[in-house]
Amino acid sequence: MQLTLSSPAKLNLFLHVTGQKPDGYHLIQTWFQYLDWCDTLKFSFLPDSQEIKLHTVHPLLLRELQENPSNNLIIKAANALKKHVAPLNLALPGITITLDKILPLGAGIGGGSSNAATTLVALNHLWRLNLSKQELMTLGTTLGADVPFFIFGHSAFAEGIGEKLTALPAPEYYYLVVTPDIHVSTPIIYQDPTLTRDTPSLKIDTLKHADPLLLHTLGICNNLEPVVCRMSLPVQESLNWLSQFGPARVTGSGSSVFLGFKTKVEAQKVLNLLPNLLASTPVSGKIAGAVNDSPLYDNWGVAKW
């Protein structure tokens, strides 16, 4: 049996840091939006084994797997699920996972967290564990603050460290995502002493009728953006370039920047103008459609929660 599932990207339409917990984790508010831009994961049983094997041709991930396989989020997710159900003493069959990595790494679009979430959902089904969505989301929190969102399945307003989710649909616009070929470290951004950590909390009602293309007119922003841009000239230059055409912003901790359009034709006109280099760094552009329901669950015969 083989199960093939999508692992979508996300945008943070805004991201406010509202405080910091004693354990160092930051309290945030954000509006998560799925994109129809996805990695693909294929899962199949590994006969006569209880191993988890991950295959990919992505050069960077391949090198990381050779050097430290336990550090990969897909492997971490599988092992976390195994540990979670260990008291049940189940004989869980081995699994081969093949990752077709399309999403750029370290870009703030959630690729690694999405891969982990897809793995939890797939193995819950293949191993017939029957864990609830909430159980998987709680387990996902131990892997990364964005993982619960990718299990949740709907565009959402997020609070806490990102795990408290309320479904909040947004217009399904087209987004041009521009990504310089660099990796931004999220922990370093959050540790920066200049990061704004006291943005007043928003009420979700403020967003229910808000247009994501006009959030800047409400004073809604990404608090991480100034720190990312100060630390990374390629991100700053990418944002400067895209801002010529509208209110662009950084997603998450970057490196990707994005701008929304009501039609794909408008987005394509801007993409056609994108230079090959910004700040002497290669940049790529992708037009992705916003979707309110996760592509993870599209065309999947497995019953949803």
Backbone as CSV, one residue per row, in Angstrom:
resi,resn,N_x,N_y,N_z,CA_x,CA_y,CA_z,C_x,C_y,C_z
1,MET,0.837,-1.191,0.000,0.000,0.000,0.000,0.877,1.248,0.000
2,GLN,0.508,2.232,-0.832,1.242,3.494,-0.864,0.267,4.649,-0.691
3,LEU,0.668,5.609,0.114,-0.139,6.793,0.357,0.672,8.001,-0.076
4,THR,0.134,8.805,-0.976,0.806,9.999,-1.478,0.038,11.223,-1.019
5,LEU,0.721,12.115,-0.307,0.061,13.282,0.272,0.839,14.555,-0.030
6,SER,0.094,15.655,-0.138,0.708,16.972,-0.320,1.145,17.546,1.026
7,SER,2.128,18.405,0.953,2.648,19.088,2.141,2.783,20.559,1.770
8,PRO,1.753,21.369,2.059,1.683,22.718,1.503,2.519,23.762,2.229
9,ALA,2.776,24.849,1.520,3.388,26.033,2.107,2.318,26.875,2.787
10,LYS,2.791,27.837,3.571,1.883,28.802,4.197,2.478,30.189,4.098
11,LEU,1.612,31.173,4.266,2.050,32.552,4.472,1.566,33.013,5.831
12,ASN,2.342,33.865,6.460,1.860,34.647,7.600,1.400,35.987,7.032
13,LEU,0.092,36.172,6.931,-0.420,37.426,6.373,-0.032,38.612,7.254
14,PHE,0.151,38.357,8.534,0.803,39.288,9.454,1.367,38.454,10.589
15,LEU,2.213,39.045,11.415,2.747,38.330,12.576,3.114,39.361,13.638
16,HIS,2.349,39.363,14.720,2.632,40.260,15.844,3.204,39.456,17.008
17,VAL,4.234,39.977,17.629,4.783,39.384,18.853,4.198,40.176,20.017
18,THR,3.413,39.488,20.848,2.671,40.186,21.915,3.267,40.001,23.300
19,GLY,4.268,39.140,23.429,4.878,38.914,24.734,5.869,37.779,24.671
20,GLN,6.432,37.451,25.831,7.388,36.359,25.925,7.156,35.619,27.224
21,LYS,7.123,34.284,27.133,6.897,33.452,28.307,8.194,33.296,29.109
22,PRO,8.078,32.899,30.382,9.286,32.684,31.186,10.233,31.642,30.600
23,ASP,9.688,30.667,29.839,10.550,29.637,29.252,11.238,30.112,27.977
24,GLY,11.018,31.385,27.591,11.685,31.943,26.425,10.851,31.941,25.163
25,TYR,9.796,31.105,25.107,8.938,31.088,23.931,8.197,32.408,23.799
26,HIS,8.003,32.838,22.554,7.325,34.095,22.302,5.830,33.872,22.063
27,LEU,5.035,34.792,22.574,3.605,34.784,22.319,3.341,35.604,21.062
28,ILE,2.556,35.048,20.168,2.329,35.714,18.887,0.845,35.741,18.543
29,GLN,0.519,36.556,17.592,-0.747,36.475,16.874,-0.406,36.522,15.390
30,THR,-1.039,35.656,14.617,-0.765,35.621,13.186,-1.987,35.104,12.449
31,TRP,-2.019,35.381,11.170,-3.068,34.859,10.287,-2.381,33.957,9.294
32,PHE,-2.595,32.653,9.446,-2.001,31.656,8.569,-2.891,31.440,7.346
33,GLN,-2.280,31.425,6.176,-2.995,31.138,4.926,-2.241,30.039,4.177
34,TYR,-2.949,28.981,3.780,-2.316,27.936,2.963,-2.108,28.421,1.538
35,LEU,-1.115,27.831,0.880,-0.882,28.029,-0.545,-1.004,26.704,-1.279
36,ASP,-1.319,26.783,-2.570,-1.390,25.562,-3.378,-0.016,25.192,-3.946
37,TRP,0.999,25.490,-3.199,2.411,25.229,-3.530,2.890,24.207,-2.522
38,CYS,3.273,23.022,-2.982,3.422,21.888,-2.056,4.636,21.026,-2.362
39,ASP,5.217,20.466,-1.301,6.046,19.275,-1.413,5.116,18.066,-1.547
40,THR,5.682,16.930,-1.944,4.918,15.679,-1.995,5.654,14.615,-1.192
41,LEU,4.911,13.898,-0.347,5.482,12.792,0.415,4.752,11.503,0.056
42,LYS,5.530,10.456,-0.188,4.971,9.143,-0.474,5.355,8.191,0.654
43,PHE,4.370,7.480,1.158,4.570,6.570,2.285,4.219,5.149,1.840
44,SER,5.097,4.202,2.130,4.802,2.803,1.829,5.398,1.928,2.924
45,PHE,4.798,0.761,3.107,5.272,-0.157,4.140,6.617,-0.753,3.747
46,LEU,7.446,-0.965,4.762,8.768,-1.554,4.581,8.706,-2.984,5.134
47,PRO,8.689,-3.993,4.261,8.485,-5.379,4.709,9.556,-5.849,5.692
48,ASP,9.103,-6.623,6.665,10.015,-7.283,7.619,10.950,-6.297,8.322
49,SER,10.415,-5.152,8.680,11.229,-4.127,9.329,10.337,-3.219,10.161
50,GLN,10.942,-2.583,11.152,10.242,-1.548,11.911,10.950,-0.204,11.782
51,GLU,11.813,-0.099,10.771,12.577,1.128,10.544,11.734,2.197,9.853
52,ILE,12.164,3.443,10.026,11.644,4.561,9.246,12.776,5.006,8.334
53,LYS,12.562,4.911,7.028,13.588,5.310,6.068,13.076,6.472,5.226
54,LEU,13.897,7.495,5.098,13.536,8.672,4.327,14.458,8.788,3.118
55,HIS,13.844,8.970,1.955,14.601,9.138,0.716,14.263,10.485,0.093
56,THR,15.284,11.163,-0.420,15.092,12.415,-1.149,16.302,12.624,-2.047
57,VAL,16.093,13.365,-3.121,17.229,13.700,-3.991,17.670,15.144,-3.769
58,HIS,17.021,15.840,-2.837,17.413,17.233,-2.557,18.827,17.227,-1.967
59,PRO,19.780,17.905,-2.601,21.186,17.764,-2.186,21.460,18.163,-0.743
60,LEU,20.884,19.264,-0.285,21.145,19.715,1.082,20.538,18.752,2.094
61,LEU,19.290,18.337,1.863,18.646,17.404,2.787,19.331,16.044,2.753
62,LEU,19.793,15.651,1.578,20.499,14.370,1.455,21.769,14.386,2.296
63,ARG,22.490,15.493,2.249,23.711,15.600,3.051,23.379,15.590,4.544
64,GLU,22.324,16.309,4.928,21.923,16.333,6.336,21.508,14.944,6.815
65,LEU,20.810,14.209,5.961,20.389,12.852,6.337,21.587,11.935,6.540
66,GLN,22.613,12.122,5.734,23.812,11.293,5.865,24.580,11.641,7.137
67,GLU,24.568,12.926,7.505,25.352,13.369,8.660,24.605,13.194,9.976
68,ASN,23.306,13.504,9.991,22.538,13.439,11.240,21.063,13.205,10.932
69,PRO,20.663,11.975,10.588,19.284,11.706,10.178,18.246,12.034,11.249
70,SER,18.618,11.916,12.519,17.642,12.148,13.594,17.265,13.618,13.724
71,ASN,17.990,14.497,13.021,17.703,15.927,13.091,16.644,16.362,12.079
72,ASN,16.283,15.462,11.165,15.280,15.794,10.154,13.879,15.783,10.762
73,LEU,13.059,16.782,10.427,11.741,16.906,11.049,10.797,15.762,10.685
74,ILE,10.967,15.184,9.512,10.130,14.038,9.133,10.454,12.841,10.027
75,ILE,11.740,12.578,10.202,12.165,11.483,11.078,11.755,11.775,12.516
76,LYS,11.927,13.036,12.949,11.521,13.409,14.306,10.030,13.165,14.521
77,ALA,9.214,13.508,13.518,7.766,13.326,13.642,7.412,11.849,13.761
78,ALA,8.021,11.023,12.936,7.742,9.585,12.992,8.157,9.001,14.343
79,ASN,9.338,9.394,14.817,9.812,8.880,16.105,8.966,9.392,17.270
80,ALA,8.506,10.652,17.179,7.653,11.200,18.235,6.327,10.453,18.305
81,LEU,5.783,10.100,17.155,4.526,9.354,17.124,4.727,7.946,17.689
82,LYS,5.827,7.327,17.313,6.150,6.000,17.867,6.239,6.044,19.392
83,LYS,6.943,7.049,19.899,7.116,7.184,21.351,5.774,7.438,22.038
84,HIS,4.931,8.236,21.389,3.634,8.590,21.970,2.760,7.360,22.182
85,VAL,2.824,6.408,21.249,1.960,5.216,21.344,2.705,4.004,21.900
86,ALA,3.959,4.197,22.328,4.751,3.076,22.850,4.063,2.325,23.982
87,PRO,3.356,3.012,24.903,2.682,2.265,25.984,1.646,1.256,25.496
88,LEU,1.202,1.396,24.246,0.211,0.455,23.708,0.853,-0.848,23.239
89,ASN,2.195,-0.872,23.189,2.936,-2.068,22.769,2.472,-2.597,21.415
90,LEU,2.335,-1.702,20.460,1.913,-2.077,19.121,3.127,-2.491,18.288
91,ALA,2.920,-3.452,17.411,3.972,-3.845,16.474,3.802,-3.000,15.217
92,LEU,4.480,-1.856,15.180,4.297,-0.923,14.073,5.225,-1.291,12.914
93,PRO,4.667,-1.509,11.731,5.525,-1.874,10.591,6.406,-0.717,10.157
94,GLY,7.538,-1.049,9.557,8.430,-0.032,9.043,7.804,0.727,7.886
95,ILE,8.324,1.918,7.652,7.781,2.794,6.624,8.925,3.402,5.808
96,THR,8.761,3.407,4.495,9.647,4.154,3.616,8.931,5.435,3.208
97,ILE,9.607,6.566,3.406,9.044,7.867,3.054,9.915,8.479,1.962
98,THR,9.283,8.871,0.865,10.006,9.535,-0.224,9.529,10.976,-0.312
99,LEU,10.458,11.902,-0.167,10.145,13.327,-0.163,10.561,13.964,-1.477
100,ASP,9.591,14.544,-2.174,9.869,15.376,-3.346,9.846,16.823,-2.858
101,LYS,11.025,17.368,-2.580,11.143,18.685,-1.943,11.126,19.778,-3.011
102,ILE,10.034,20.530,-3.035,9.842,21.640,-3.963,10.009,22.978,-3.247
103,LEU,9.522,23.055,-2.010,9.518,24.317,-1.274,10.931,24.685,-0.834
104,PRO,11.291,25.965,-0.960,12.636,26.382,-0.526,12.811,26.256,0.980
105,LEU,14.041,25.984,1.386,14.360,25.800,2.796,14.626,27.149,3.463
106,GLY,14.262,27.247,4.748,14.572,28.441,5.519,13.959,29.699,4.958
107,ALA,12.743,29.572,4.380,12.128,30.690,3.678,10.939,31.296,4.417
108,GLY,10.568,30.725,5.573,9.439,31.260,6.317,8.094,30.825,5.781
109,ILE,8.094,29.812,4.911,6.831,29.321,4.354,6.427,27.968,4.944
110,GLY,7.176,27.517,5.945,6.734,26.372,6.736,7.012,25.004,6.164
111,GLY,7.949,24.887,5.234,8.173,23.603,4.575,8.468,22.447,5.512
112,GLY,9.398,22.639,6.442,9.760,21.566,7.367,8.623,21.207,8.298
113,SER,7.942,22.214,8.839,6.801,21.963,9.727,5.673,21.260,8.987
114,SER,5.452,21.662,7.744,4.423,21.030,6.929,4.757,19.564,6.670
115,ASN,6.030,19.280,6.378,6.452,17.890,6.179,6.211,17.049,7.421
116,ALA,6.509,17.621,8.594,6.295,16.900,9.852,4.813,16.620,10.071
117,ALA,3.969,17.616,9.789,2.529,17.442,9.974,1.976,16.373,9.041
118,THR,2.386,16.414,7.784,1.931,15.409,6.820,2.350,14.022,7.271
119,THR,3.546,13.905,7.825,4.030,12.611,8.318,3.172,12.106,9.471
120,LEU,2.833,12.972,10.412,1.983,12.555,11.540,0.615,12.086,11.055
121,VAL,0.019,12.829,10.136,-1.303,12.469,9.617,-1.238,11.140,8.856
122,ALA,-0.208,10.981,8.025,-0.083,9.756,7.223,0.137,8.526,8.093
123,LEU,1.052,8.625,9.057,1.366,7.451,9.872,0.232,7.118,10.832
124,ASN,-0.487,8.129,11.280,-1.675,7.867,12.097,-2.658,6.984,11.327
125,HIS,-2.756,7.230,10.027,-3.644,6.423,9.184,-3.040,5.051,8.877
126,LEU,-1.799,5.031,8.426,-1.191,3.770,7.993,-1.027,2.792,9.153
127,TRP,-0.731,3.313,10.325,-0.568,2.456,11.502,-1.892,2.217,12.245
128,ARG,-2.974,2.815,11.727,-4.318,2.637,12.292,-4.354,2.973,13.793
129,LEU,-3.774,4.116,14.117,-3.696,4.528,15.519,-4.977,5.211,15.994
130,ASN,-5.715,5.804,15.063,-6.992,6.470,15.377,-6.845,7.598,16.402
131,LEU,-5.694,8.268,16.378,-5.544,9.441,17.241,-6.397,10.573,16.678
132,SER,-6.948,11.392,17.552,-7.769,12.509,17.114,-6.892,13.612,16.538
133,LYS,-7.525,14.516,15.816,-6.794,15.661,15.286,-6.131,16.436,16.420
134,GLN,-6.851,16.642,17.523,-6.289,17.411,18.633,-5.075,16.716,19.235
135,GLU,-5.117,15.386,19.331,-3.954,14.655,19.845,-2.746,14.859,18.943
136,LEU,-2.964,14.790,17.637,-1.854,14.985,16.702,-1.338,16.418,16.763
137,MET,-2.254,17.375,16.897,-1.828,18.771,16.990,-1.003,19.012,18.251
138,THR,-1.419,18.425,19.363,-0.666,18.565,20.612,0.725,17.950,20.472
139,LEU,0.784,16.784,19.847,2.074,16.148,19.597,2.913,17.005,18.657
140,GLY,2.266,17.597,17.665,2.977,18.441,16.709,3.630,19.643,17.355
141,THR,3.038,20.157,18.435,3.600,21.310,19.129,5.001,21.025,19.649
142,THR,5.282,19.763,19.980,6.608,19.396,20.475,7.662,19.432,19.368
143,LEU,7.202,19.451,18.119,8.113,19.454,16.975,8.355,20.854,16.424
144,GLY,7.378,21.734,16.588,7.507,23.094,16.072,6.194,23.829,16.196
145,ALA,6.272,25.142,16.405,5.062,25.921,16.676,4.103,25.960,15.499
146,ASP,4.604,25.779,14.259,3.729,25.819,13.087,3.092,24.466,12.763
147,VAL,3.592,23.391,13.339,3.118,22.048,12.970,1.619,21.863,13.228
148,PRO,1.084,22.313,14.380,-0.357,22.134,14.597,-1.215,22.762,13.501
149,PHE,-0.798,23.918,12.983,-1.573,24.558,11.920,-1.678,23.665,10.697
150,PHE,-0.583,23.010,10.333,-0.607,22.184,9.131,-1.462,20.929,9.310
151,ILE,-1.694,20.518,10.551,-2.627,19.413,10.826,-4.058,19.936,10.865
152,PHE,-4.233,21.148,11.338,-5.549,21.763,11.539,-6.404,21.730,10.275
153,GLY,-5.801,22.111,9.140,-6.479,21.931,7.863,-7.229,23.122,7.307
154,HIS,-7.255,24.247,8.028,-7.990,25.419,7.558,-7.169,26.671,7.842
155,SER,-7.264,27.657,6.966,-6.633,28.941,7.254,-7.112,29.425,8.614
156,ALA,-6.213,30.056,9.371,-6.537,30.248,10.785,-5.876,31.475,11.384
157,PHE,-6.534,32.006,12.396,-5.968,32.995,13.311,-5.303,32.211,14.425
158,ALA,-4.035,32.495,14.678,-3.269,31.731,15.666,-2.809,32.637,16.796
159,GLU,-2.849,32.093,18.001,-2.375,32.796,19.196,-1.507,31.850,20.022
160,GLY,-1.139,32.281,21.227,-0.213,31.493,22.048,1.150,31.506,21.378
161,ILE,1.771,30.341,21.255,3.024,30.254,20.500,2.741,29.887,19.046
162,GLY,1.454,29.901,18.703,1.016,29.561,17.352,0.121,28.346,17.317
163,GLU,-0.109,27.759,18.512,-0.855,26.488,18.587,-2.344,26.677,18.862
164,LYS,-2.756,27.869,19.285,-4.172,28.119,19.563,-4.809,28.661,18.288
165,LEU,-5.596,27.822,17.630,-6.050,28.104,16.275,-7.556,28.271,16.203
166,THR,-7.977,29.291,15.463,-9.384,29.512,15.165,-9.508,29.675,13.660
167,ALA,-10.355,28.857,13.035,-10.510,28.945,11.581,-10.885,30.368,11.177
168,LEU,-10.149,30.908,10.206,-10.411,32.258,9.724,-10.107,32.293,8.229
169,PRO,-11.123,32.100,7.398,-10.888,32.114,5.945,-10.488,33.492,5.464
170,ALA,-9.765,33.510,4.369,-9.330,34.758,3.740,-9.646,34.668,2.253
171,PRO,-9.776,35.795,1.585,-9.949,35.743,0.132,-8.825,34.939,-0.513
172,GLU,-9.160,34.124,-1.481,-8.164,33.242,-2.097,-7.474,33.974,-3.245
173,TYR,-6.627,34.921,-2.864,-5.887,35.728,-3.822,-4.700,34.924,-4.389
174,TYR,-4.015,35.553,-5.331,-2.763,35.002,-5.854,-1.607,35.777,-5.219
175,TYR,-0.596,35.045,-4.814,0.547,35.678,-4.161,1.823,35.405,-4.950
176,LEU,2.558,36.476,-5.211,3.892,36.334,-5.765,4.863,36.244,-4.597
177,VAL,5.536,35.120,-4.496,6.493,34.878,-3.415,7.902,34.949,-4.007
178,VAL,8.687,35.875,-3.510,10.065,36.064,-3.984,11.013,35.595,-2.887
179,THR,11.933,34.710,-3.267,12.804,34.076,-2.277,14.268,34.209,-2.668
180,PRO,15.047,34.979,-1.918,16.492,34.982,-2.155,17.103,33.657,-1.694
181,ASP,18.166,33.266,-2.340,18.783,31.961,-2.081,19.661,32.014,-0.831
182,ILE,18.993,32.224,0.308,19.683,32.221,1.599,18.783,31.537,2.618
183,HIS,19.372,31.165,3.740,18.625,30.533,4.827,18.615,31.487,6.010
184,VAL,17.406,31.778,6.519,17.276,32.639,7.693,16.989,31.771,8.915
185,SER,17.730,31.984,9.986,17.548,31.210,11.222,16.475,31.857,12.090
186,THR,15.354,31.168,12.260,14.260,31.702,13.080,14.691,31.968,14.524
187,PRO,15.395,31.045,15.196,15.798,31.325,16.582,16.624,32.593,16.724
188,ILE,17.524,32.851,15.773,18.362,34.048,15.856,17.508,35.311,15.746
189,ILE,16.496,35.268,14.882,15.614,36.433,14.730,14.866,36.693,16.039
190,TYR,14.322,35.641,16.643,13.555,35.812,17.874,14.434,36.211,19.057
191,GLN,15.713,35.890,19.003,16.609,36.247,20.107,17.130,37.679,20.024
192,ASP,16.903,38.340,18.906,17.459,39.670,18.713,16.884,40.656,19.743
193,PRO,17.736,41.422,20.414,17.246,42.330,21.467,16.379,43.464,20.943
194,THR,16.456,43.768,19.646,15.661,44.872,19.100,14.258,44.439,18.665
195,LEU,13.961,43.157,18.743,12.645,42.666,18.315,11.539,43.262,19.181
196,THR,10.508,43.782,18.549,9.331,44.271,19.267,8.586,43.093,19.874
197,ARG,8.386,43.118,21.199,7.766,41.997,21.901,6.504,42.397,22.663
198,ASP,6.015,43.603,22.423,4.885,44.082,23.220,3.779,44.695,22.352
199,THR,3.598,44.152,21.148,2.528,44.656,20.285,1.185,44.344,20.931
200,PRO,0.275,45.308,21.015,-1.036,45.050,21.628,-1.790,43.943,20.902
201,SER,-2.501,43.127,21.662,-3.244,42.009,21.082,-4.415,42.505,20.247
202,LEU,-4.666,41.786,19.164,-5.804,42.064,18.295,-6.984,41.187,18.682
203,LYS,-8.176,41.659,18.429,-9.373,40.824,18.507,-9.589,40.185,17.145
204,ILE,-9.996,38.934,17.129,-10.219,38.266,15.854,-11.277,38.972,15.020
205,ASP,-12.217,39.651,15.687,-13.259,40.381,14.959,-12.672,41.467,14.069
206,THR,-11.494,41.973,14.438,-10.822,42.983,13.618,-10.492,42.436,12.238
207,LEU,-10.278,41.113,12.164,-9.814,40.495,10.927,-10.923,39.854,10.100
208,LYS,-12.075,39.616,10.710,-13.109,38.844,10.020,-13.565,39.467,8.708
209,HIS,-13.507,40.784,8.632,-13.915,41.452,7.395,-12.767,42.257,6.790
210,ALA,-11.548,41.943,7.223,-10.375,42.656,6.721,-9.911,42.063,5.400
211,ASP,-9.394,42.903,4.541,-8.810,42.470,3.272,-7.311,42.257,3.488
212,PRO,-6.808,41.034,3.270,-5.370,40.791,3.484,-4.461,41.712,2.678
213,LEU,-4.958,42.252,1.563,-4.140,43.143,0.751,-4.040,44.539,1.357
214,LEU,-4.860,44.802,2.374,-4.915,46.141,2.952,-4.611,46.156,4.455
215,LEU,-4.008,45.091,4.975,-3.733,45.026,6.414,-2.839,46.172,6.874
216,HIS,-1.972,46.625,5.980,-1.062,47.719,6.362,-1.829,48.981,6.715
217,THR,-3.014,49.158,6.158,-3.799,50.360,6.468,-4.380,50.313,7.877
218,LEU,-4.362,49.124,8.493,-4.847,48.958,9.866,-3.690,48.963,10.871
219,GLY,-2.475,49.199,10.386,-1.309,49.161,11.261,-0.884,47.751,11.612
220,ILE,-1.321,46.791,10.831,-1.005,45.376,11.070,0.209,45.015,10.228
221,CYS,1.197,44.358,10.850,2.480,44.156,10.178,3.090,42.813,10.586
222,ASN,4.354,42.641,10.248,5.154,41.513,10.717,6.268,42.077,11.590
223,ASN,6.182,41.854,12.895,7.187,42.400,13.812,8.592,41.848,13.558
224,LEU,8.679,40.689,12.924,9.999,40.111,12.658,10.699,40.791,11.486
225,GLU,9.902,41.440,10.634,10.424,41.953,9.372,11.603,42.918,9.535
226,PRO,11.540,43.923,10.415,12.687,44.838,10.531,13.968,44.132,10.963
227,VAL,13.837,43.141,11.826,15.017,42.410,12.297,15.609,41.581,11.161
228,VAL,14.738,40.880,10.419,15.209,40.058,9.301,15.915,40.926,8.269
229,CYS,15.307,42.053,7.937,15.880,42.920,6.905,17.204,43.534,7.348
230,ARG,17.320,43.864,8.633,18.587,44.419,9.136,19.691,43.375,9.070
231,MET,19.343,42.122,9.314,20.343,41.052,9.332,20.665,40.521,7.935
232,SER,19.746,40.732,6.985,19.932,40.113,5.670,19.660,41.120,4.558
233,LEU,20.719,41.571,3.909,20.562,42.511,2.795,19.763,41.898,1.642
234,PRO,19.949,40.610,1.291,19.133,40.044,0.203,17.631,40.089,0.488
235,VAL,17.241,39.866,1.750,15.819,39.972,2.089,15.365,41.420,1.970
236,GLN,16.171,42.351,2.485,15.814,43.768,2.396,15.663,44.208,0.945
237,GLU,16.598,43.793,0.091,16.538,44.188,-1.315,15.356,43.530,-2.028
238,SER,15.046,42.296,-1.675,13.883,41.620,-2.262,12.602,42.331,-1.864
239,LEU,12.527,42.729,-0.598,11.346,43.452,-0.121,11.249,44.824,-0.796
240,ASN,12.385,45.501,-0.930,12.381,46.804,-1.597,11.889,46.678,-3.035
241,TRP,12.381,45.662,-3.723,11.995,45.479,-5.130,10.499,45.204,-5.251
242,LEU,9.995,44.278,-4.442,8.591,43.890,-4.558,7.658,45.014,-4.089
243,SER,8.155,45.838,-3.175,7.324,46.926,-2.640,7.059,48.023,-3.668
244,GLN,7.773,47.998,-4.782,7.472,48.932,-5.871,6.051,48.731,-6.409
245,PHE,5.533,47.505,-6.217,4.269,47.130,-6.854,3.109,47.021,-5.869
246,GLY,3.384,47.256,-4.591,2.320,47.164,-3.599,2.891,46.900,-2.220
247,PRO,2.014,46.726,-1.217,2.462,46.543,0.174,2.997,45.133,0.439
248,ALA,4.226,44.895,0.007,4.863,43.584,0.204,5.315,43.442,1.650
249,ARG,5.485,42.203,2.073,6.024,41.970,3.411,6.735,40.616,3.482
250,VAL,7.508,40.447,4.542,8.184,39.191,4.826,7.175,38.218,5.429
251,THR,7.276,36.940,5.072,6.456,35.921,5.730,7.263,35.234,6.819
252,GLY,6.666,35.095,7.997,7.374,34.479,9.119,8.679,35.206,9.393
253,SER,9.746,34.436,9.538,11.066,35.028,9.746,11.857,35.100,8.452
254,GLY,11.171,34.945,7.298,11.841,35.012,6.004,12.612,33.719,5.712
255,SER,13.244,33.644,4.574,13.687,34.726,3.705,12.690,35.180,2.634
256,SER,11.561,34.492,2.478,10.614,34.850,1.424,9.862,36.133,1.756
257,VAL,9.603,36.909,0.703,8.728,38.078,0.790,7.583,37.853,-0.184
258,PHE,6.436,38.504,0.065,5.279,38.215,-0.776,4.432,39.455,-1.001
259,LEU,3.659,39.386,-2.077,2.712,40.446,-2.411,1.488,39.792,-3.035
260,GLY,0.310,40.218,-2.593,-0.921,39.628,-3.075,-1.523,40.381,-4.257
261,PHE,-2.218,39.626,-5.124,-2.889,40.181,-6.298,-4.256,39.526,-6.424
262,LYS,-5.194,40.244,-7.004,-6.532,39.681,-7.170,-6.617,38.739,-8.363
263,THR,-5.687,38.874,-9.324,-5.679,37.973,-10.478,-4.278,37.429,-10.718
264,LYS,-4.215,36.269,-11.326,-2.926,35.658,-11.653,-2.204,36.454,-12.737
265,VAL,-2.979,37.053,-13.627,-2.389,37.855,-14.705,-1.591,39.021,-14.132
266,GLU,-2.150,39.699,-13.117,-1.434,40.811,-12.477,-0.135,40.328,-11.841
267,ALA,-0.212,39.187,-11.158,0.979,38.638,-10.501,2.044,38.268,-11.527
268,GLN,1.610,37.709,-12.655,2.563,37.284,-13.689,3.293,38.477,-14.293
269,LYS,2.596,39.596,-14.460,3.232,40.793,-15.007,4.399,41.238,-14.135
270,VAL,4.219,41.161,-12.812,5.297,41.551,-11.901,6.402,40.501,-11.899
271,LEU,6.025,39.235,-11.886,7.036,38.166,-11.908,7.932,38.290,-13.141
272,ASN,7.363,38.684,-14.266,8.146,38.828,-15.501,9.249,39.875,-15.375
273,LEU,9.123,40.772,-14.417,10.107,41.838,-14.226,11.182,41.480,-13.202
274,LEU,11.029,40.347,-12.523,11.953,39.977,-11.442,13.359,39.742,-11.983
275,PRO,14.360,40.438,-11.442,15.738,40.191,-11.889,16.252,38.853,-11.357
276,ASN,17.355,38.402,-11.921,17.945,37.131,-11.483,18.705,37.273,-10.172
277,LEU,19.173,38.502,-9.906,19.969,38.750,-8.701,19.449,39.982,-7.987
278,LEU,19.431,39.915,-6.670,19.187,41.084,-5.830,20.210,41.030,-4.705
279,ALA,20.903,42.129,-4.480,22.010,42.161,-3.516,23.023,41.058,-3.825
280,SER,23.293,40.887,-5.130,24.271,39.893,-5.624,23.904,38.466,-5.236
281,THR,22.628,38.235,-4.929,22.166,36.913,-4.508,21.088,36.415,-5.473
282,PRO,21.168,35.149,-5.915,20.112,34.628,-6.784,18.755,34.694,-6.089
283,VAL,17.734,35.076,-6.848,16.374,35.113,-6.324,15.456,34.326,-7.269
284,SER,14.428,33.742,-6.691,13.433,33.027,-7.491,12.052,33.562,-7.146
285,GLY,11.132,33.439,-8.081,9.765,33.876,-7.855,8.780,32.772,-8.164
286,LYS,7.714,32.726,-7.405,6.676,31.714,-7.583,5.310,32.357,-7.358
287,ILE,4.387,32.144,-8.292,3.006,32.566,-8.093,2.243,31.388,-7.515
288,ALA,1.650,31.597,-6.349,0.899,30.528,-5.680,-0.482,31.047,-5.321
289,GLY,-1.457,30.180,-5.456,-2.813,30.542,-5.093,-3.073,30.288,-3.623
290,ALA,-3.722,31.230,-2.959,-4.128,31.022,-1.569,-5.332,30.086,-1.542
291,VAL,-5.344,29.165,-0.571,-6.467,28.240,-0.398,-6.801,28.164,1.086
292,ASN,-8.078,28.108,1.386,-8.492,28.090,2.790,-8.524,26.694,3.390
293,ASP,-8.604,25.664,2.552,-8.563,24.285,3.032,-7.257,23.651,2.586
294,SER,-6.601,22.979,3.500,-5.265,22.466,3.231,-5.243,21.448,2.091
295,PRO,-4.301,21.603,1.148,-4.119,20.590,0.099,-3.731,19.220,0.648
296,LEU,-3.297,19.167,1.908,-2.988,17.870,2.518,-4.174,16.929,2.422
297,TYR,-5.377,17.470,2.585,-6.569,16.630,2.642,-7.312,16.550,1.316
298,ASP,-6.796,17.188,0.257,-7.468,17.142,-1.038,-7.420,15.748,-1.643
299,ASN,-8.542,15.340,-2.212,-8.610,14.079,-2.968,-8.046,12.891,-2.202
300,TRP,-8.286,12.895,-0.905,-7.762,11.836,-0.068,-8.931,11.009,0.440
301,GLY,-8.922,9.726,0.145,-10.045,8.868,0.503,-10.129,8.550,1.972
302,VAL,-9.100,8.934,2.737,-9.120,8.657,4.170,-10.102,9.606,4.843
303,ALA,-10.910,9.056,5.749,-11.910,9.887,6.413,-11.252,11.000,7.204
304,LYS,-11.800,12.194,7.110,-11.313,13.316,7.905,-11.965,13.265,9.275
305,TRP,-11.421,14.072,10.199,-12.010,14.143,11.516,-13.325,14.911,11.436
